[in-house]
């Protein structure tokens, strides 16, 4: 990724969210990571199904740090 580029990661599975948090902690020297709200973002059909089934949506914003 280019310096200060951004990427979003989103999941509706709690165990995958935990994995994302564990793995991104290992990359703190390359990325800043924030757990953000999904408010105002488009909802995919997969997320719609997850919400109907009562699962939470976990969304993370990764920003590449300057080198």
Secondary structure, DSSP 8 states (H G I E B T S, - for coil): --TT-EEEEEES-HHHHHHHHHHHHTTTTTEEEEEE--TTS---HHHHHHHHTT---EEEEEEE---
